[in-house]
């Protein structure tokens, strides 16, 4: 009898010990399970890739009409500022960029096919054009391309005769661009004129010319006088009108390089 009781006690102790181990194992397993469901930290985007995406901002359009609607106001602003017909700027943009959908434009935001040229310190992209692997300017956004187009035409003496034409003479401007060497295609003027007349781009010139403010601004883009605006310097003005700082100072009897907003400067 005593042997039987002792055996039962031993079996009871063994069962209790196994149960305790089982509970401990279950508790440990449960703890691991909770840890496995913790949400992982997101993977950080590499800095260089983030910067590239943040800086380069092309504008995607689906048709020539959409291109015109988007860029016409910008071309008109450039016309008021520099005296280049909006119709010419838009026609060149359409032709040179394939209405914003050309391979080069999508890679560079270059809407006017402007090559690097000596002294260019901005972005660059190599692309096959008249010759293999030519260097083209690259911009962060299309607006910079439009402004650089205006500066390109106003800062080079070979384009100076264009600014003696009437601002609404888009045919004269188209022929003058080809004559000055903007493009090698002998049919370049006809292509620009065809685009202007097909899409009635001349109406954007008319809108600027009919506006009293636009007429006043255009008057000041001539070669005779310039009204100083915020951000202007004698150097930037001299580049715009293809002259020198010393010539501006002599023409306006300036003793220093200081100029004020609203001041009228004689160019010639």
C-alpha positions as a printed Julia matrix, in Angstrom:
268×3 Matrix{Float64}:
  0.0     0.0     0.0
  2.83    2.36    0.98
  4.56    1.52   -2.28
  1.41    2.41   -4.2
  1.04    5.78   -2.44
  4.72    6.62   -3.0
  4.37    5.76   -6.67
  1.3     8.02   -7.0
  3.15   10.89   -5.3
  6.14   10.49   -7.64
  3.89   10.4   -10.71
  2.1    13.54   -9.49
  5.36   15.4    -9.07
  6.51   14.38  -12.56
  3.2    15.55  -14.1
  3.38   18.91  -12.32
  6.95   19.42  -13.5
  6.02   18.69  -17.14
  3.07   21.06  -16.95
  5.25   23.85  -15.62
  7.79   23.36  -18.41
  5.02   23.3   -21.01
  3.57   26.58  -19.7
  7.02   28.15  -19.69
  7.59   27.02  -23.26
  4.18   28.36  -24.34
  4.9    31.69  -22.6
  8.28   31.95  -24.34
  6.77   31.04  -27.7
  3.99   33.59  -27.21
  6.55   36.31  -26.48
  8.4    35.48  -29.7
  5.16   35.6   -31.62
  4.39   39.12  -30.43
  7.85   40.29  -31.41
  7.46   38.88  -34.96
  4.45   41.15  -35.65
  6.25   44.46  -34.94
  5.98   46.79  -37.99
  9.39   47.1   -39.66
 10.98   50.54  -40.15
 10.59   51.98  -43.66
 13.59   51.84  -45.96
 15.19   55.26  -46.37
 15.46   56.58  -49.93
 19.07   57.3   -50.89
 19.86   61.03  -50.62
 21.21   61.36  -54.16
 18.11   59.82  -55.7
 15.89   62.05  -53.58
 17.78   65.16  -54.63
 17.64   64.22  -58.29
 13.89   63.67  -58.15
 13.31   66.88  -56.2
 15.38   69.07  -58.5
 14.39   67.88  -61.99
 10.81   68.9   -62.79
  9.64   68.3   -66.38
  6.13   69.26  -67.45
  4.2    66.44  -69.13
  1.76   67.4   -71.9
 -0.23   65.22  -74.27
 -0.67   67.44  -77.34
  0.5    70.61  -79.07
 -2.7    72.37  -78.01
 -2.01   71.5   -74.37
  1.57   72.68  -74.75
  0.34   76.04  -76.05
 -2.18   76.48  -73.23
  0.49   75.76  -70.64
  3.37   77.83  -72.03
  1.59   80.76  -73.73
  1.47   82.86  -70.52
  5.2    82.25  -69.99
  6.0    83.26  -73.57
  3.93   86.43  -73.09
  5.86   87.29  -69.93
  9.1    86.89  -71.86
  7.71   89.13  -74.6
  6.93   91.88  -72.09
 10.33   91.53  -70.48
 12.58   91.15  -73.54
 10.56   92.15  -76.62
 10.65   88.73  -78.29
  7.28   87.91  -79.92
  5.39   85.31  -77.9
  4.39   83.66  -81.18
  8.04   83.11  -82.11
  8.95   81.77  -78.66
  6.02   79.34  -78.69
  6.67   78.2   -82.28
 10.34   77.56  -81.49
  9.36   75.69  -78.33
  6.91   73.49  -80.23
  9.35   72.78  -83.04
 12.52   72.27  -81.01
 10.94   70.24  -78.18
  8.41   68.19  -80.16
  5.64   69.95  -78.2
  7.43   69.11  -74.96
  7.51   65.39  -75.71
 10.85   64.99  -77.5
 13.49   62.68  -76.1
 16.0    65.46  -75.43
 13.4    67.71  -73.8
 12.15   64.99  -71.46
 15.73   64.36  -70.32
 16.84   67.99  -70.02
 13.85   70.41  -69.92
 15.59   72.05  -72.88
 12.72   73.37  -75.03
 14.79   75.32  -77.56
 17.61   72.98  -78.54
 20.23   75.35  -77.1
 23.67   73.74  -77.0
 26.22   74.2   -74.24
 28.52   76.68  -76.0
 31.68   78.12  -74.45
 31.21   79.46  -70.94
 28.1    77.43  -70.06
 28.37   76.31  -66.42
 24.95   74.71  -65.93
 23.76   71.14  -66.4
 24.69   69.21  -69.54
 23.4    66.26  -71.53
 25.03   64.63  -74.57
 22.68   63.85  -77.42
 23.0    63.06  -81.14
 21.92   65.99  -83.34
 23.75   67.41  -86.37
 26.72   65.49  -85.03
 27.02   62.52  -82.67
 27.17   63.21  -78.93
 26.64   66.98  -78.97
 26.39   68.85  -75.66
 23.02   70.41  -74.79
 22.05   72.57  -71.84
 20.05   70.94  -69.05
 17.65   72.8   -66.76
 15.85   71.94  -63.53
 12.51   73.09  -64.98
 11.07   74.38  -68.29
 10.64   77.94  -67.0
 14.41   78.3   -66.73
 14.68   77.1   -70.32
 12.29   79.83  -71.48
 14.23   82.51  -69.63
 17.56   81.23  -70.95
 16.14   81.37  -74.48
 15.38   85.08  -74.0
 18.83   85.75  -72.56
 20.44   83.75  -75.36
 18.82   85.94  -78.04
 19.34   89.27  -76.27
 22.97   88.73  -75.24
 24.42   87.81  -78.65
 25.19   90.49  -81.21
 24.25   88.31  -84.17
 20.6    88.46  -83.07
 20.61   92.24  -82.5
 18.99   93.06  -85.91
 15.9    91.09  -84.84
 15.11   93.68  -82.17
 14.9    96.39  -84.82
 11.88   94.58  -86.3
  8.32   95.24  -85.22
  7.32   93.02  -82.32
  4.38   91.6   -84.27
  6.46   90.85  -87.39
  6.69   87.11  -86.77
  7.63   86.42  -90.4
 10.59   88.77  -90.18
 11.66   87.2   -86.9
 11.41   83.68  -88.32
 13.59   84.58  -91.3
 16.0    86.57  -89.13
 16.58   83.65  -86.77
 17.63   81.44  -89.67
 19.82   84.17  -91.14
 21.55   84.72  -87.78
 22.38   81.01  -87.59
 19.97   79.77  -84.93
 19.24   76.65  -87.01
 20.9    74.9   -89.93
 17.61   73.75  -91.51
 16.99   75.93  -94.61
 13.23   75.51  -94.09
 13.37   76.69  -90.48
 11.52   79.99  -91.18
  8.74   78.24  -93.09
  8.28   75.73  -90.27
  7.98   78.46  -87.65
  5.59   80.52  -89.76
  3.52   77.41  -90.49
  3.15   76.65  -86.77
  2.26   80.26  -85.95
 -0.46   80.39  -88.57
 -1.81   76.88  -88.0
 -2.29   77.44  -84.27
 -2.9    81.21  -84.52
 -0.04   81.94  -82.17
  0.01   85.58  -83.31
 -3.01   86.2   -81.09
 -0.73   85.98  -78.06
  1.34   88.84  -79.52
 -1.86   90.85  -80.04
 -2.93   90.33  -76.43
  0.33   91.81  -75.17
  0.31   94.67  -77.67
 -3.31   95.61  -76.87
 -2.57   95.81  -73.15
 -1.53   99.31  -71.97
  0.87   97.75  -69.46
  2.27   95.48  -72.15
  2.87   98.38  -74.54
  4.62  100.35  -71.81
  6.9    97.43  -70.96
  7.68   96.75  -74.61
  8.64  100.38  -75.11
 11.3    99.91  -72.46
 12.75   96.78  -74.06
 14.06   98.82  -77.01
 17.68   99.78  -77.47
 17.24  103.39  -76.31
 16.07  103.2   -72.71
 15.71  100.68  -69.89
 13.72  101.1   -66.67
 15.6    99.45  -63.8
 13.75   96.63  -62.09
 14.4    94.72  -58.91
 17.41   92.45  -59.35
 18.92   94.46  -62.23
 22.6    95.34  -62.21
 24.64   97.31  -64.71
 26.27   94.06  -65.75
 22.98   92.22  -66.37
 21.61   95.21  -68.29
 24.75   95.45  -70.4
 24.44   91.77  -71.32
 20.77   92.17  -72.25
 21.5    95.01  -74.68
 24.85   93.77  -75.93
 26.83   96.69  -74.56
 29.3    97.24  -71.71
 29.08   98.54  -68.15
 31.46  101.4   -69.01
 29.31  102.4   -71.99
 26.2   102.5   -69.79
 27.99  104.6   -67.19
 29.2   107.07  -69.83
 25.78  107.34  -71.46
 24.1   108.01  -68.11
 26.91  109.98  -66.44
 27.13  107.48  -63.58
 30.04  107.77  -61.16
 29.45  104.38  -59.57
 27.75  101.05  -60.29
 24.8   101.89  -58.05
 21.36  102.02  -59.7
 17.84  102.26  -58.26
 14.55  100.54  -59.08
 12.54  102.78  -61.43
 15.6   104.62  -62.71
 15.67  105.17  -66.49
 18.94  104.32  -68.21
 19.92  105.34  -71.72
 21.27  102.39  -73.68
 22.7   104.37  -76.59
